[in-house]
């Protein structure tokens, strides 16, 4: 479904991604783990078109995304939940969700998807007329995920969804991600510093260090890998 081939991305003279190659199959949950500054967020932003690769290919269902603007990439079926949530704090929950569907014109299906996200996150239904900025951190993360789902993505990119959240909320978020994958067949590419949680729900995983993919394996195998245990699992 998604393929990166020898992708090199720079910020000025600083190289953030170094010949990164990876793939995501339809219906999978893939996770990319690594330390702060490893290049994980840059990988997602390169896929989303927010950062342009200097060389290499990013292809979605065989289509080269290199010449597309970020909104055009959303229209292909890719949507990103950014690090730090980035909701619109002065807009209501409902207005944030409406903006998630801004490229769509299928009103009946939009209403169905709205009902679906309120089923996933009932608290958002209760808060629908409340300003997004007044929500708790966990509720804002639920809103950010729901806003992305309103675009009806076939590939959902998530950047550090557990960041700054209480363990109980993290558990709830990850359970819902597996539910979205199972019920809708939505393919998920998860960037996460909580390597243990990410590898528990993923089918496959990649490990990135200093902009380079250093390990790739089934998530269950990475959970048992001594290097991964030592560096990322605290074992």
KETI-656417 format. One record per residue (C-alpha): residue number from 1; residue in three letters; x, y, z. Coordinates in steps of 0.1 Angstrom, whole numbers. Example, Ala and Ser with C-alpha at 12.3 -4.5 7.8 and 13.67 -1.06 7.14 Angstrom:
// KETI-656417
+-----+--------+-------+-------+-------+
| num | residu |    c1 |    c2 |    c3 |
+-----+--------+-------+-------+-------+
|   1 |    ala |   123 |   -45 |    78 |
|   2 |    ser |   137 |   -11 |    71 |
+-----+--------+-------+-------+-------+
This chain:
// KETI-656417
+-----+--------+-------+-------+-------+
| num | residu |    c1 |    c2 |    c3 |
+-----+--------+-------+-------+-------+
|   1 |    unk |     0 |     0 |     0 |
|   2 |    unk |    28 |    24 |    10 |
|   3 |    unk |    64 |    22 |    -1 |
|   4 |    unk |    94 |    43 |     7 |
|   5 |    unk |   125 |    37 |   -15 |
|   6 |    unk |   159 |    52 |    -6 |
|   7 |    unk |   143 |    84 |     9 |
|   8 |    unk |   167 |   112 |    19 |
|   9 |    unk |   152 |   142 |    37 |
|  10 |    unk |   171 |   173 |    49 |
|  11 |    unk |   164 |   203 |    71 |
|  12 |    unk |   188 |   228 |    55 |
|  13 |    unk |   222 |   211 |    57 |
|  14 |    unk |   211 |   186 |    83 |
|  15 |    unk |   202 |   152 |    69 |
|  16 |    unk |   172 |   138 |    89 |
|  17 |    unk |   165 |   106 |    68 |
|  18 |    unk |   192 |    86 |    52 |
|  19 |    unk |   182 |    62 |    24 |
|  20 |    unk |   151 |    51 |    43 |
|  21 |    unk |   132 |    22 |    27 |
|  22 |    unk |   102 |     6 |    42 |
|  23 |    unk |    67 |    -7 |    32 |
|  24 |    unk |    32 |   -10 |    47 |
|  25 |    unk |     8 |   -36 |    35 |
|  26 |    unk |   -30 |   -30 |    33 |
|  27 |    unk |   -47 |   -38 |    66 |
|  28 |    unk |   -15 |   -38 |    87 |
|  29 |    unk |    -6 |   -19 |   118 |
|  30 |    unk |    30 |    -9 |   114 |
|  31 |    unk |    50 |     9 |   141 |
|  32 |    unk |    82 |    29 |   138 |
|  33 |    unk |   101 |    32 |   171 |
|  34 |    unk |   133 |    50 |   181 |
|  35 |    unk |   147 |    76 |   204 |
|  36 |    unk |   139 |   114 |   203 |
|  37 |    unk |   154 |   129 |   172 |
|  38 |    unk |   158 |    96 |   154 |
|  39 |    unk |   138 |   108 |   124 |
|  40 |    unk |   104 |    92 |   132 |
|  41 |    unk |    83 |   123 |   129 |
|  42 |    unk |   102 |   134 |    98 |
|  43 |    unk |    93 |   101 |    82 |
|  44 |    unk |    56 |   108 |    87 |
|  45 |    unk |    59 |   144 |    75 |
|  46 |    unk |    77 |   132 |    44 |
|  47 |    unk |    48 |   108 |    36 |
|  48 |    unk |    23 |   136 |    43 |
|  49 |    unk |    41 |   160 |    20 |
|  50 |    unk |    48 |   185 |    48 |
|  51 |    unk |    85 |   179 |    42 |
|  52 |    unk |    98 |   172 |     8 |
|  53 |    unk |   124 |   144 |     3 |
|  54 |    unk |   156 |   155 |   -15 |
|  55 |    unk |   157 |   121 |   -32 |
|  56 |    unk |   140 |    88 |   -32 |
|  57 |    unk |   104 |    78 |   -38 |
|  58 |    unk |    73 |    78 |   -16 |
|  59 |    unk |    45 |    58 |   -33 |
|  60 |    unk |     9 |    51 |   -22 |
|  61 |    unk |    -9 |    24 |   -40 |
|  62 |    unk |    16 |    28 |   -68 |
|  63 |    unk |    12 |    66 |   -71 |
|  64 |    unk |    43 |    87 |   -65 |
|  65 |    unk |    34 |   113 |   -39 |
|  66 |    unk |    64 |   135 |   -46 |
|  67 |    unk |    46 |   161 |   -67 |
|  68 |    unk |    15 |   163 |   -46 |
|  69 |    unk |     6 |   190 |   -20 |
|  70 |    unk |    -4 |   179 |    15 |
|  71 |    unk |   -42 |   184 |     8 |
|  72 |    unk |   -38 |   164 |   -24 |
|  73 |    unk |   -22 |   136 |    -4 |
|  74 |    unk |   -51 |   136 |    20 |
|  75 |    unk |   -74 |   132 |   -10 |
|  76 |    unk |   -56 |   100 |   -20 |
|  77 |    unk |   -66 |    84 |    13 |
|  78 |    unk |   -38 |    93 |    38 |
|  79 |    unk |   -44 |   113 |    69 |
|  80 |    unk |   -20 |   122 |    98 |
|  81 |    unk |   -27 |   127 |   135 |
|  82 |    unk |     2 |   151 |   144 |
|  83 |    unk |    24 |   150 |   175 |
|  84 |    unk |     9 |   173 |   201 |
|  85 |    unk |   -26 |   168 |   187 |
|  86 |    unk |   -28 |   202 |   170 |
|  87 |    unk |   -66 |   206 |   174 |
|  88 |    unk |   -82 |   240 |   168 |
|  89 |    unk |   -86 |   251 |   204 |
|  90 |    unk |  -111 |   279 |   198 |
|  91 |    unk |  -134 |   258 |   177 |
|  92 |    unk |  -159 |   234 |   191 |
|  93 |    unk |  -155 |   196 |   191 |
|  94 |    unk |  -181 |   195 |   163 |
|  95 |    unk |  -163 |   222 |   143 |
|  96 |    unk |  -130 |   203 |   146 |
|  97 |    unk |  -147 |   172 |   133 |
|  98 |    unk |  -164 |   191 |   105 |
|  99 |    unk |  -129 |   203 |    93 |
| 100 |    unk |  -117 |   167 |    92 |
| 101 |    unk |  -142 |   161 |    64 |
| 102 |    unk |  -135 |   193 |    45 |
| 103 |    unk |  -125 |   175 |    13 |
| 104 |    unk |  -157 |   153 |    13 |
| 105 |    unk |  -191 |   160 |    -3 |
| 106 |    unk |  -209 |   127 |     6 |
| 107 |    unk |  -230 |   142 |    34 |
| 108 |    unk |  -249 |   111 |    43 |
| 109 |    unk |  -216 |    92 |    47 |
| 110 |    unk |  -201 |   120 |    67 |
| 111 |    unk |  -230 |   117 |    92 |
| 112 |    unk |  -224 |    80 |    95 |
| 113 |    unk |  -187 |    86 |   102 |
| 114 |    unk |  -197 |   112 |   128 |
| 115 |    unk |  -219 |    87 |   145 |
| 116 |    unk |  -190 |    62 |   144 |
| 117 |    unk |  -165 |    84 |   161 |
| 118 |    unk |  -190 |    93 |   188 |
| 119 |    unk |  -194 |    55 |   193 |
| 120 |    unk |  -156 |    51 |   196 |
| 121 |    unk |  -153 |    82 |   219 |
| 122 |    unk |  -187 |    88 |   236 |
| 123 |    unk |  -171 |   117 |   257 |
| 124 |    unk |  -168 |   137 |   225 |
| 125 |    unk |  -205 |   135 |   218 |
| 126 |    unk |  -211 |   149 |   253 |
| 127 |    unk |  -186 |   177 |   246 |
| 128 |    unk |  -195 |   184 |   210 |
| 129 |    unk |  -204 |   220 |   216 |
| 130 |    unk |  -174 |   227 |   239 |
| 131 |    unk |  -143 |   244 |   227 |
| 132 |    unk |  -115 |   220 |   219 |
| 133 |    unk |   -90 |   238 |   240 |
| 134 |    unk |  -110 |   232 |   272 |
| 135 |    unk |  -108 |   194 |   268 |
| 136 |    unk |   -83 |   173 |   288 |
| 137 |    unk |   -52 |   160 |   271 |
| 138 |    unk |   -67 |   126 |   266 |
| 139 |    unk |   -99 |   141 |   252 |
| 140 |    unk |   -79 |   163 |   228 |
| 141 |    unk |   -61 |   132 |   216 |
| 142 |    unk |   -94 |   114 |   210 |
| 143 |    unk |  -106 |   145 |   191 |
| 144 |    unk |   -74 |   146 |   170 |
| 145 |    unk |   -79 |   109 |   160 |
| 146 |    unk |  -116 |   114 |   153 |
| 147 |    unk |  -109 |   145 |   132 |
| 148 |    unk |   -85 |   123 |   110 |
| 149 |    unk |  -111 |    96 |   108 |
| 150 |    unk |  -136 |   121 |    94 |
| 151 |    unk |  -115 |   122 |    63 |
| 152 |    unk |  -122 |    85 |    60 |
| 153 |    unk |   -85 |    76 |    54 |
| 154 |    unk |   -74 |    42 |    41 |
| 155 |    unk |   -40 |    49 |    57 |
| 156 |    unk |   -39 |    66 |    91 |
| 157 |    unk |    -6 |    80 |   103 |
| 158 |    unk |    -2 |    87 |   141 |
| 159 |    unk |    27 |   106 |   156 |
| 160 |    unk |    32 |    99 |   194 |
| 161 |    unk |    -5 |    94 |   204 |
| 162 |    unk |     5 |    85 |   239 |
| 163 |    unk |    26 |   117 |   245 |
| 164 |    unk |    18 |   133 |   279 |
| 165 |    unk |   -12 |   110 |   286 |
| 166 |    unk |   -20 |    90 |   318 |
| 167 |    unk |   -14 |    52 |   314 |
| 168 |    unk |   -51 |    44 |   316 |
| 169 |    unk |   -59 |    68 |   287 |
| 170 |    unk |   -30 |    54 |   267 |
| 171 |    unk |   -44 |    19 |   271 |
| 172 |    unk |   -78 |    31 |   260 |
| 173 |    unk |   -64 |    49 |   229 |
| 174 |    unk |   -44 |    18 |   218 |
| 175 |    unk |   -74 |    -5 |   223 |
| 176 |    unk |   -94 |    18 |   200 |
| 177 |    unk |   -67 |    19 |   174 |
| 178 |    unk |   -68 |   -19 |   172 |
| 179 |    unk |  -106 |   -16 |   170 |
| 180 |    unk |  -104 |     8 |   141 |
| 181 |    unk |   -80 |   -15 |   123 |
| 182 |    unk |  -101 |   -46 |   129 |
| 183 |    unk |  -135 |   -31 |   121 |
| 184 |    unk |  -128 |    -8 |    92 |
| 185 |    unk |   -96 |   -25 |    78 |
| 186 |    unk |   -79 |     9 |    82 |
| 187 |    unk |   -42 |     5 |    77 |
| 188 |    unk |   -22 |    22 |   106 |
| 189 |    unk |    13 |    36 |   106 |
| 190 |    unk |    22 |    44 |   142 |
| 191 |    unk |    52 |    64 |   154 |
| 192 |    unk |    56 |    59 |   191 |
| 193 |    unk |    81 |    63 |   219 |
| 194 |    unk |    61 |    39 |   241 |
| 195 |    unk |    77 |    10 |   222 |
| 196 |    unk |    61 |   -17 |   244 |
| 197 |    unk |    26 |    -6 |   238 |
| 198 |    unk |    32 |     0 |   201 |
| 199 |    unk |    48 |   -34 |   195 |
| 200 |    unk |    20 |   -51 |   214 |
| 201 |    unk |    -6 |   -39 |   189 |
| 202 |    unk |    15 |   -38 |   157 |
| 203 |    unk |    19 |   -66 |   131 |
| 204 |    unk |    54 |   -54 |   121 |
| 205 |    unk |    79 |   -29 |   133 |
| 206 |    unk |   108 |    -8 |   123 |
| 207 |    unk |   135 |     6 |   145 |
| 208 |    unk |   152 |    39 |   135 |
| 209 |    unk |   184 |    54 |   148 |
| 210 |    unk |   198 |    87 |   135 |
| 211 |    unk |   177 |    87 |   104 |
| 212 |    unk |   185 |    51 |    95 |
| 213 |    unk |   163 |    20 |    97 |
| 214 |    unk |   185 |    -4 |   117 |
| 215 |    unk |   160 |   -32 |   124 |
| 216 |    unk |   128 |   -45 |   108 |
| 217 |    unk |   108 |   -76 |   119 |
| 218 |    unk |    75 |   -89 |   132 |
| 219 |    unk |    64 |   -69 |   162 |
| 220 |    unk |    64 |  -100 |   183 |
| 221 |    unk |   100 |  -107 |   174 |
| 222 |    unk |   111 |   -72 |   182 |
| 223 |    unk |    95 |   -75 |   216 |
| 224 |    unk |   119 |  -104 |   223 |
| 225 |    unk |   149 |   -88 |   206 |
| 226 |    unk |   177 |   -82 |   232 |
| 227 |    unk |   188 |   -49 |   216 |
| 228 |    unk |   153 |   -36 |   215 |
| 229 |    unk |   146 |   -47 |   251 |
| 230 |    unk |   178 |   -29 |   263 |
| 231 |    unk |   173 |     3 |   243 |
| 232 |    unk |   136 |     8 |   242 |
| 233 |    unk |   118 |   -15 |   267 |
| 234 |    unk |   138 |    -9 |   298 |
| 235 |    unk |   146 |   -46 |   302 |
+-----+--------+-------+-------+-------+
